[in-house]
């Protein structure tokens, strides 16, 4: 029975786990029949990732699938021989995971789902939602390996749209609270919440603060819109994880990570929560509603 390790810094999400399993199944590996998956989650405590990666390597698993950039970096530091399949919204070359997208080299390849490069699109959505807005907040986790590139891309995009971007750093629960207090004090019209696994784990806190302070917030993951956030725009992560499962299965059949180019998913989704919009007193433009892949009533 093939043993697959799955490592994430986030809390485990059943929908995401099912997507990895679906990808494995497409290549002929079915959990419980000819494959077993050993799950390890840091539960938002990213400092635990190196120890969890070392545990998977010692088991040993035949391949490691990682669901966050920090998990991929921890796995790469833990082994130079066990194949690693990453899924990341950041640039894997900038992160140092691979030498190039077409020729990864080494024992690492994976799926890039561009979630961190969509800040310009989220800023456009903010402008469409609030045409009179001139100041937009950007919440980012400085512990995220991609935080600098996220911030840089957001600043460039805001400048192109004629918007002033105010950056707020938050790496823990208290700093998230403080950031929203500052958002109100600086009269920010809306806030873009950067793509980050820790923020996904703190979805209830983020959504609750946005409601309490009546701040329209745009997120990267549909899970936050489902949880009561106003709007999300990002990659369909389940498709990226399915592709990661396919790659894991192909490696189990004998292919080498160095020969598998990094894939990029192209499926995006816009989710709008009308219930939250009404609570904020916002009228969503019909043109924006027409573009939504999912509208929550």
C-alpha positions in Angstrom: 0.0 0.0 0.0 1.4 3.4 -1.1 1.8 5.8 1.9 1.2 9.5 1.0 2.1 12.2 3.5 -0.1 15.4 3.5 1.3 18.4 5.3 -0.4 21.7 5.9 0.0 24.7 8.2 -3.8 25.3 8.2 -6.6 23.4 9.9 -7.5 20.4 7.7 -10.5 21.1 5.4 -12.5 18.0 4.3 -13.3 19.6 0.9 -9.6 20.1 0.2 -8.7 16.6 1.5 -11.3 15.1 -0.8 -9.8 16.9 -3.8 -6.4 15.4 -3.2 -8.0 12.0 -2.9 -9.9 12.5 -6.1 -6.7 13.3 -7.9 -5.0 10.1 -6.6 -8.1 8.1 -7.6 -7.8 9.4 -11.2 -4.4 7.8 -11.4 -5.6 4.5 -9.9 -4.8 5.0 -6.2 -7.8 4.7 -3.8 -7.4 5.5 -0.1 -8.0 2.4 2.0 -7.5 0.0 -1.0 -4.0 0.6 -2.4 -3.1 3.9 -0.8 -3.0 5.4 2.7 -2.7 9.1 3.5 -1.0 10.2 6.6 -2.3 13.7 7.5 -0.3 16.2 9.5 -1.6 19.7 10.3 0.0 22.5 12.2 -3.4 24.0 12.9 -2.3 27.5 12.2 0.9 27.1 14.4 3.4 27.3 11.5 6.3 26.9 13.9 5.3 23.2 14.3 5.8 22.5 10.6 9.5 21.5 10.6 8.8 18.8 13.3 5.8 17.5 11.4 7.7 17.3 8.2 10.5 15.4 9.9 7.9 13.0 11.3 6.6 12.3 7.8 10.1 11.7 6.5 11.0 9.3 9.3 7.8 7.2 8.7 8.8 7.1 5.8 6.1 8.2 3.3 6.6 7.7 -0.5 5.6 11.2 -1.4 4.6 14.4 0.4 1.8 16.7 -0.7 1.9 20.2 0.9 -1.0 22.6 1.1 0.8 25.9 2.1 4.1 27.6 1.1 5.5 27.3 4.7 4.7 23.5 4.6 6.4 23.1 1.3 9.5 24.9 2.6 9.5 22.8 5.8 9.2 19.6 3.7 12.0 20.6 1.4 14.3 21.3 4.4 13.5 17.9 5.8 14.3 15.7 2.8 16.3 15.9 -0.4 15.1 12.5 -1.6 11.4 12.0 -0.9 9.3 13.6 -3.7 7.4 16.7 -2.7 4.3 18.0 -4.4 3.5 21.6 -3.3 0.4 23.7 -3.9 1.0 27.4 -3.5 -0.4 30.7 -4.5 3.0 32.3 -4.3 5.7 32.2 -7.0 7.5 28.8 -6.3 10.7 30.1 -8.0 10.8 33.2 -5.7 10.2 31.0 -2.7 13.2 28.8 -3.7 11.1 25.6 -4.1 12.1 25.0 -7.7 14.7 26.4 -10.1 12.2 27.0 -12.9 8.6 26.2 -13.7 9.4 24.1 -16.7 12.3 22.2 -15.2 11.9 22.1 -11.5 15.0 20.0 -10.8 15.5 18.1 -7.5 12.8 16.3 -5.6 10.1 19.1 -5.7 7.4 20.1 -8.2 3.8 21.0 -7.8 0.8 23.3 -8.6 0.8 27.1 -8.6 -2.7 28.5 -8.3 -1.8 32.3 -8.6 -3.8 33.3 -5.5 -1.2 35.7 -4.4 -0.9 37.5 -7.8 -4.6 38.5 -7.9 -4.4 41.5 -5.7 -5.0 43.8 -8.7 -8.2 42.0 -9.5 -9.4 42.3 -5.9 -8.6 46.0 -5.9 -10.6 46.4 -9.1 -13.5 44.7 -7.4 -13.2 47.1 -4.5 -13.4 50.0 -6.9 -16.4 48.5 -8.7 -18.1 48.0 -5.4 -17.3 51.5 -4.0 -16.5 53.8 -6.9 -16.0 56.8 -4.6 -13.4 55.0 -2.4 -9.9 56.5 -2.5 -8.2 54.7 0.5 -8.1 50.9 0.6 -6.6 48.8 3.4 -4.4 45.8 2.8 -4.1 43.2 5.6 -1.0 41.0 5.3 0.7 38.4 7.5 4.4 39.3 7.7 5.2 35.6 8.7 4.0 34.5 5.3 7.0 33.8 3.0 5.1 35.5 0.2 4.1 38.6 2.2 6.6 41.0 0.6 5.7 40.1 -3.0 2.0 40.3 -2.0 2.4 43.8 -0.6 4.5 44.9 -3.6 1.9 43.7 -6.1 -0.9 45.3 -4.2 0.9 48.7 -4.0 1.6 48.6 -7.8 -2.0 47.7 -8.6 -3.4 50.4 -6.2 -1.2 53.0 -7.8 -2.4 52.1 -11.3 -6.0 52.4 -10.2 -5.4 55.8 -8.5 -6.0 54.4 -5.0 -4.1 55.0 -1.8 -3.1 51.7 -0.2 -2.6 51.5 3.6 -0.8 48.3 4.6 -1.6 46.6 8.0 0.6 43.8 9.3 -1.0 41.1 11.5 0.5 37.8 12.6 -1.6 36.9 15.6 -5.1 37.3 17.0 -4.2 40.5 18.9 -2.6 42.2 15.9 -5.7 41.4 13.8 -7.9 43.2 16.4 -5.5 46.1 16.4 -5.4 46.3 12.6 -9.2 46.6 12.4 -9.1 49.4 15.0 -6.6 51.2 12.9 -8.7 50.7 9.7 -11.5 52.6 11.4 -9.2 55.3 12.7 -7.7 55.9 9.3 -11.1 55.9 7.6 -10.3 53.2 5.2 -13.3 52.5 2.8 -12.7 48.8 2.3 -10.0 46.2 3.1 -8.4 43.5 1.0 -7.4 40.6 3.2 -4.2 39.0 1.7 -4.1 35.3 0.8 -2.7 33.5 3.9 -3.3 30.2 5.6 -3.4 31.8 9.1 -6.1 34.2 8.0 -8.1 31.3 6.7 -7.8 29.7 10.2 -9.0 33.0 11.7 -11.9 33.4 9.4 -14.5 33.8 12.2 -12.5 36.6 13.8 -11.9 38.4 10.5 -15.5 38.2 9.4 -16.8 39.2 12.9 -14.5 42.3 13.0 -15.5 43.4 9.5 -19.2 43.1 10.5 -18.6 44.9 13.9 -16.8 47.8 12.4 -19.0 47.9 9.2 -16.0 47.6 6.9 -16.5 45.9 3.5 -13.8 43.2 3.2 -12.7 41.2 0.1 -10.9 37.9 0.6 -9.0 35.4 -1.5 -10.8 32.2 -0.4 -14.5 31.3 -0.9 -14.5 29.8 2.6 -14.4 33.3 4.1 -17.4 34.4 2.0 -19.2 31.3 3.0 -18.4 32.1 6.6 -20.1 35.5 6.3 -17.5 37.6 4.5 -18.7 40.1 1.9 -16.8 38.9 -1.2 -14.0 36.6 -2.3 -12.1 36.3 -5.5 -9.4 33.7 -6.1 -8.5 30.4 -7.5 -10.6 27.3 -7.2 -8.2 25.6 -4.8 -10.0 22.3 -4.9 -8.9 22.0 -8.6 -5.3 22.8 -7.7 -5.4 20.1 -5.0 -6.9 17.6 -7.3 -4.0 18.2 -9.7 -1.6 17.7 -6.8 -3.2 14.4 -6.1 -2.7 13.4 -9.8 1.0 14.3 -9.7 1.4 12.3 -6.5 -0.1 9.3 -8.2 2.1 9.7 -11.2 5.2 9.8 -9.0 4.0 6.7 -7.2 3.9 5.0 -10.6 7.5 5.9 -11.2 7.7 9.4 -12.7 10.3 11.8 -11.2 9.4 15.3 -9.8 12.3 16.8 -11.8 10.5 15.7 -15.0 7.1 17.1 -14.1 6.7 20.9 -14.8 5.0 23.1 -12.3 1.4 23.4 -13.4 -0.7 26.5 -13.1 -4.5 26.3 -12.6 -6.7 28.8 -14.5 -10.0 28.3 -12.7 -11.1 31.3 -10.7 -14.2 32.0 -8.7 -16.0 35.2 -7.5 -18.3 34.6 -4.5 -20.6 37.4 -3.2 -22.5 37.2 0.1 -25.7 39.3 -0.4 -26.8 38.8 3.2 -23.6 40.5 4.3 -24.0 43.2 1.7 -27.4 44.0 3.0 -26.1 44.1 6.6 -23.5 46.7 5.5 -26.1 48.7 3.6 -24.4 48.1 0.3 -26.1 47.7 -3.1 -24.1 45.3 -5.2 -24.0 46.6 -8.8 -25.9 44.3 -11.1 -22.9 44.0 -13.4 -20.9 42.7 -10.5 -23.6 40.2 -9.5 -23.7 39.0 -13.1 -20.0 38.1 -13.0 -20.3 36.1 -9.7 -19.8 32.4 -9.8 -21.8 32.0 -6.6 -24.2 34.4 -4.8 -25.1 33.6 -1.2 -28.6 34.8 -0.4 
